[in-house]
Amino acid sequence: MVLSYAKIGGRIACALFIGSLFWPATGTPAAAQQVSADQIINALAPAPTTRGLTGPEAKPLSDKDRAFVEGLRHRTRSLSLEEGEQVVEMSKDWKSIDLEIVFDYNSAKITGKAEAQLNELGEALRSPRLRNAVVVLGGHTDAKGGEVYNQELSDRRAVAVKRYLVEKFNLSPENLTTVGYGKRHLKDPANPLGAENRRVQILNTPSTQASR
């Protein structure tokens, strides 16, 4: 469904991904430090096991939770609000990393500024250690602007990031699940307008953390 943004008043500080997920066009943010493909791999993939040694065991999932996680593969549409909240609750022990992806104000179009970081993410996700991983791309905004606006924009941005990764890096769309959180889960609640809240969170689901 296409929203009529002309009906939504107010300026929204747009950061990356979902909702506000990117930097506002009205100001120049401090340069974000780019995260390399190796850093992304190390954050998302388990440490390689050595013969005779095993890594820490993942927290066991109930049958219901396991079915939910397995259902994240093959998703063609973004998660619903309820499903997104379930991921938040379940993913406290999942491997994850936050990335800053720059969009223009009020836009879900991938910019040249965003491509450098997305290219690192793409290289990481097609590496042998993550090639078969099923990851959740979760977009977050800061607290400025309306809940519905941020929710919808962040979701469109998450979808744009997925499309970019699929088209440029030939990643399987079945392994990338999108969800928009808008401003519901601030990284720094004490600084609700802070840039650190405008982020994309990459989550590796437990069923794929053993990928090599």
N, C-alpha and C positions, 0 to 999 in steps of 0.2 A: 504494500500500500504506500503510495507517495504522499508525504505530508506537505501541506501548504505552509511553508515557513513564513510566508508573508503575514500569516495570521498570528504568528508567535512574536510577541514584543520582547524587547530587552536585548542587550548585547550579551553574548555568551563568550567567556574565555575558552577558546577551543584549543585543546592540546591534541594529543594524538588519539588514537583509537577512538573509542566509543564515547559518545556524549561530547565531552569537551576535549577529549583526547589530544588536542594539539594547541600549539601556541597561538595567542590572539594576534591578528594582523595589526592591531593598534600599538603594539610594542615589540621591542626586540628582546627576546629572552637571553639569558646567559647561555653560552654555547654548551650544549649537553655533551657529555663525554660519550663517545661512541663505544659500544660494547662489541668486541670482536667475536668472530665465529667460534674460536676456541673457548672464549669465556662463556659463551652461550652453551656450548656442548658440555663443558665442565659443570655448569650449573644444573643442566637438565638430565644428563645421563649419569647412571651409577658409575662409580669407580670400577675400572676393569678388575676382575677377580684374579687372584694368583693361585696356582695349583696348590691345593691343600688348604686354601683359605676361602672363606665365603664372606660376602658383604652382609651388612645388617639386614635382617628380615623386614619386609614391608609389613605394616600393620594389617592384620587379616581383615578381609571385607566380609560382611554378611552376604547371603545369597542375593538379597534385594539390592544392596549397594553394588555388588559385582555385576548384576544384570544392568544396572543403570550405567556403570562405567563402560561396559562392553557396548552398550547402545550408543555411546558417543561416536563410535566409528560409523561411517556411512550417513552422517547427518547432512541433509541438503539445505536445511535452514537453521538460523541461529536458535540458541536455546531460549526457552520461554523464561519469564521472570522467576517462576517457581523452580525451574530446572537450574537456572543460574545460581539461585540461592542454595540449592542442594550442592552444587559444585563448591561454593564458598565453604560450606560446612564440612564437606568431605576432604577438601584439598589442603587442609592445614599441614598434613604430613607429606604432601606431594612435592616433587622437585619443581621449582619455578624460578623465573627471573622476570624483572620489570624492565621494559625498554621504552625509551622516549622516541616516538615517531611524530615528526612534524607535519601537520596539515595547515593549510591556509584557513583563515577565519571563516566559519560557517560553511566549510567544504569537506567533502569526503573524498576528494580527488587526491591521488598520490602525487606528491610534489617531488621535485628534484632533491630537495633537502631531506626528504624521507627515504629516498632510494638507497643511500649509503648504508643506513642502519638495516633496512629491510634486506639488502643484499647479504649482509653478514648473517642475518637470521636465516635466509634461504640456504646459504652455504652450510650452516650448522645443521639444519633440518634434513639435508640430503647427505649428511655424513654417515658412514657406516654405523656409528653408535646411536644415531637417532632416525635413521632412514625409515624404520618401521614404526616409529613412535606415533601414538595418537595424542595430539596436543590440543589444548583448549586455548584459543586466543581471546582473552578477556579485556575489553576496553573500559577505561575509567576516566572520569573527568574531575575537575575541581568542583567546588560547591557553588560557583557563580551560575546564575540562570535557573530556569525552570526544570523540574524533574523530568517531565515528558520530553522536552526538547533535548536535554542531555542524553536521555535514554535512547531516543531515536537516532540522533547523530552519532553517538558512540557505536551503535550497532552497525550503521552504514559504513563507518570507518573500519570496523573489524572485518566486515565483509570485503571491503576494498583491499585490505591487507591480505586476506586469504586469496583473493583473485590474483593479486600481484605475485604471490608466492607460487601459485599453481601455474600461472602462465609463463613466468620467467624461469622458474627452477624445475618445472615439470613435476612438482610434488603432487601426490595423490590428494584430491579434494576430500576423499573419504577419511583421511587422517587428520584433517584440520576442522575443528569445531569452533564456531564463533559464538560469542555472547557479549552483550552490552550491559554494563552496570551503571552507566551514568555517574551520578555523584553519591551512590548509595554506600560505597565502601572506600572512604578516604584513607589514603596511606598515612597521612598526618592530620588527624582530626583537630589537633591544636592549631593548625595553620590551614584552614579549609580552602583558601585561595592559592596555596602554594603550588609551585610547578611540579613538585614531586607527586602530587595527586593525579596529574595528567599523564597517564601512562597506559601501556599495553602490558598485560601480564601473560606470560607464556607458561602454561602448566603441562607437565608430562604426566599422563594418567598412569596409575600404578600397574595396570595390565601391560604397559609397554616400557616400563623403566628398566627392564632387563634386556632391551634391544641392544644388539652389538653391531 
